[in-house]
Amino acid sequence: MGTVYLKVFVLGLVGRICMGSVEVNFVMLILGEDVNYGYFATAPMYDVALLRVDQQYPGLISNSSISVLYQSQDAADCAQAGAAMNNVAGRMFDLISRKRGFPVLFSPGCSLEVAPLADFAREMDVLLIASTSADTSFANRARYPTFVSFGPTGQGGHVPSLKRFLRKFAWTTVTVFCESMANYLNVASFFGLTCRSIKALIASASDEFTVYYEDFDSRSPKVNFRGMLERAKSQSRIIVIETREDIVQKIMIAAYKLRMTAEEYVFIYPEPNRLPLYISLLEPTEEFTGEVAVEAFLPLIVLNFDYPDWAKTQNVFEAVAETAKRKYNYTYRADEMVNDDSLSAYEATRAFSMVS
């Protein structure tokens, strides 16, 4: 969907831009050092993407300039980062005003970071291409006419689909377990987006739904899945879980022990993109095997996508890791080597070049 809209937008700019003959100012707007879409994750990815564009389409970006507008930010979550983005947007305006040529903005930030940038882009009539933002509000073309997202927008469809699913079966009372945003950084942004979207979409039909939320920290020694489930039992029969696959296993085993895996209860798990470092939802463990595994998963509905073949992108991630070490003096940990959020930045850059 993002590529189609981008092509239409770029075709509408033919009178103003012709890559290779007009100077194009690529401006990368990066806030903070988030492990998924921060400076060290995405700046090297943009470098590799532009290098490969130049190799594949010689001369296409020969007249282009590249600027990275980076602001270090110690933000605990996407909401705090978003609050600081107005300052970055002001610096973006100053930079674009000083530079000649046609500006094209790229941002790998989360949805709350990118929203103020998208408003600025509309007022300045410049193209903003985001690679991580997938909030459903960005579908509003009246408000965001110059904004395109290459983030996992299909995942943004999890919640509208969930709402329709609940309506279909007249399930109007729901409990939502939301994992702490400080945990499992590779998927924390997805958890936060989904939980915020559930609150926003179901709140818009507040007369129809009653929703109970419980935030939990699965890494805390005090976490009590049994207690969470017992509280949920007194509230609703429908339980939505937002956490990592191995924690879902533990919650479902606890539900099995509480005899909550019979027909009376339904558990729904919107699953993030699966990366090689994750523990599979079906991975056998000492507790999760045989009859327990079968019975524990009987009431669980999993919303997921086709799993990508990460081996096909290995050369990209290896080039990015080498660039990060050589140019940015940053060495990736094992769990940073494969990053679906930063790969979206790579795809967004190459897609723009392909339709220009």
N, C-alpha and C positions, 0 to 999 in steps of 0.2 A: 504493500500500500504506500509506504514512504517513497519508494522508487518511482512509482507512477506519478504521484503528486509532484515530486521533485522535477521530473521530466517536463510536466506541464508548466511548472513555474519557470524553469530555465528557458523553455521555448518562448515564454512570454517576455523574456528579457533579451531576445535575439537582437533587438535594435540597439541594446545598450552594451552587450557583452559578446565577445567572440574570443574564446580562450586561444592564446597563441598570438593574437594580434593586438589585444588590449591588455593593459596591465591589470591584473587581478590581485587584490590584497587579501590573502588568507589570514584570518585572525582567529587564533585558538584561545578560547576563554576558559581558563582552568582555575578552580578554587580549591585550595587545600591539597592534602596528600592522601585522600581516601584510597584504600588498597584496591578498590574496584575501578574508580573513574577519576582518581586524583592525578596530580602532576606526574609522578614517576610511573604510573600505570599507563597514561595516555599520551604524554608528550613524545616518548619514543615510538609509540604506535603511529602517531601522525607522521613522524619522520620517515618511518619505513613505508607507510602508505604513499606519501608524496614521491619518495625515491622510486618506487615501483611504477607509479603513474608516469613519471618521467621516462622510465625505461620502456614502458609499453607504448606510450604515445609521445615520441620524441618531439620536442618543441612546444607541446601543449601548454606547459606551465613555465616556459622560458622567460616570459615577461612578467611573471608573478613575483610578489614579495610575500614573505611569511613572517608573521609576528605572533609571539606567544604572550598573552596577557595573563600572568599568573599571580595569584595572591595567596600567600600562605595563610592557612586558617585552621585553628584548633577547634573544630566543631564536633560536638558529641553525636550529632545526627543530621539528617537532611534538613530538618526544620531550622536548626541553628545556622547551617550553611546558607540556606535560602535568605535568612534575615540579613546576611552580610553581602548579598549579591548586588544590592543597589549601588554600593561603592564601586564594584567591578563594572557595572553597567555604565556608571559615570565615566570611568577611565576608558571604557570602550568607545563612548561617544567622543571623548577628546582625541583618542588615537585615530579614529576614522575621519574626524574633521581635519586633522593635520595631514593625512596621507592622500596622495593622488591615486586615481584608478578606481576600479569597481570593488567594493568590499564584499567578502563572503565570510560569514561568521560560523565557527564550529564550536560547539560546547559539549563536553562529555558529562556534564553535571547531572545530578538527580533532578527530579521534576520540580521540586520547590526552589532549587537554584535557578533553573532555566526559565521559569515563568516570568520573572521580571525582565530577563534578557529578551524574551519573546515579545513583551510589550514594547520595549525600546526598539526592537527590530521593526515592529509594525510602524511605529511613529517615524522611523528613519527610512522606511521603505527599503530595507536590505534583507537579504536572505540569511536566515539562521538555521543551521543544520545541527540537530542534537543527536547524540548517539546512545544515550541511556534513558532519557526521559520517556516515560510511557504512560503518564497520567491520562485518564480518559478525558479530562477537561481540554486537552490540546486538540481534540477533534472539533472544537468550536472554530470554524474557519472565519467567522465574522470577527472574532477577537484576535486570532493568530493567522492572518492571511499570508505572512511571509515566513512561517515556521514549518519545518519538516523534521520529523523524528525517525531515526533509524533504530531506535531502541526496540526492545521486545514488546511491541505494541499488542501482539497477540496475547501476551500475558496480562496486559491491561484489560483484555476481554474476559479474563477469568471472573471478575466480580459482576459485570452485567449478566454474564451467563449464569452465575450463581444465583443472582436475584430472580431471574426467570425460572430457574430450576426450582427454587423455593416456592415460587408462586404456583408452579404447575402442580405441586403436591400439597399446596395449602399449608406449608411449613412456615409459620409466621413468628415463631419464638426460637431464637438461635443463641447459642453461646459460642464466642470466638476466643480461642487461645492464641495470644500473640507473643512470639519470642522477643526477648530483649534485643533492641537494635545494636547493642554493643557486642553481641555474639555473632560468630560465623560471618565475618565481614564480607565474604564472597557472595552471600545471599541476603545480607541484612537489608539492603535497599529494596529487594523484592518483598521481604516480609513487611517492611514499613509501608511500601506502596499499597500492597494488598489490604493491610489492616486499615489504612487511611481511606482507601476506596470503599471498603465495606461500610465504614462509618458514614461516608459522604452519600453513597448511593442508597443505602437502606434508611439513613436519616431523612432523605428526601421523600421517603414514603413512611414517615414515622407513625402515621395512623394505622399502617398495615403491618409493620414489623415491630417486634420487641427484641432487642439485641443486648446481650450481656457480654462484657469484655473482661478478660483476665490476662494481664501482662505477666509473663513469667521469665525466669532466668534459668535455663536448663543447666548452666554451668555452676550454679550456686549449690553448695553442699546442703542447703536448706530446701531445695526444690522438692515438692511433694506432689507427684502426679496423681496419687490416690486422692489426696485432699482436693486437688483441682477438679477431678472427675466427680467426686461426691458433691461438691458445690454445684457443678453443672447439672447433675441429676435432679437437683431440687429446682432448677430453673427451666430446663428445656430438654427435648429429646434429640435436637440437632446440634452437633458440635463441629465447628470449623477449626482446623489446626493449621497454624502458621509457624513452622520451624523446619529443621533439617530432617532428612530421611531417618537417620538413626534415632532421633528423639521421637519421631512419630512411632517407630517400633516400640519404644519404651512406654509411650502413652497407651498404645493399643494393648500391650501386654498387661498394663495396669487395669485397663478397661475389662479385659478378659477375666482377670482375677476378681473384679467387682461384679461379674456377670452382666456387663453392659454390652456384650457383643451379640446378644440375641436380637430379635426383630424389633424390639422396642426403641432402639437408638440407631441413629445414623451419624457417621463421622465423614467429614469432607476435607480433603487435603489438596489445596492448589499447590502443585509441586513446582519449584523453581527449575531452571535449566539444569540438567545434570552435567557436572564436570567430572573428569577422571578421578579427582581426589576425594569425591564424595563416597560415603558408604551407601550401597544400594539399599533401597527400601526392603528388598527381599533377601538381604544378606543374612544367612543363618548365624545365630549366636547361641550361647549356652541356653538361654531362656527361649529364644525364638526359633523353634524347630518342631517338626512333626505336627501333632494335633494342635498344639498351641498356636503355631504359625497359621494354620488353616482357620481355626476358630477366631483368632484375634482379628483377622483381616476380613471376616465375612461382612461386617457393616461399613467397611471403609470404601469411600468413593474417591478416586484419585483423578484430579484434573491435570493433565500433562500434555507435552508436545512430543513430536518425534525427536529422538535423541540424536544429536549430530555426531558425525564421525570426526572426532577431534584429531585423528592422525593426519587428516588432509590439511590441517592448519598448523602442523608442527613446525614447518619451515618459517612461517610467519612469526610464531612466538619465539623461536630461536633467534631470529634476526632482531626482534624487539628486545630480547634479553641482552643480546650483545651490544645493541645501541644504548640501552640504559646504563650498562656498565662502562662503556667507552666514553659516552658523551655526558652522562649525568652522574657518573660515579655512584651508581646505585645497583646493587646486586639483588636480583629477585630471589625470594625464598621459594621452596618447592611448591607451596600453595598459591604462589603468584604467577607461576609459569604459564598457566592456562587460564585466561580471563575472558569470559564471554562479553562483559561490558566494554572492555578496551577493544575487543575484536569488532564491536559495533562501530567504533571510531574509525577503524581501518576500512570497513565496508562503506561507511558514509562518505569518506574521502574519495574512494575509488568510484563509487556510484555517481557522485557529482561530476567527476572527470569524464565518465562514460557518456553522460547525457549533455555535456557542455559542447 
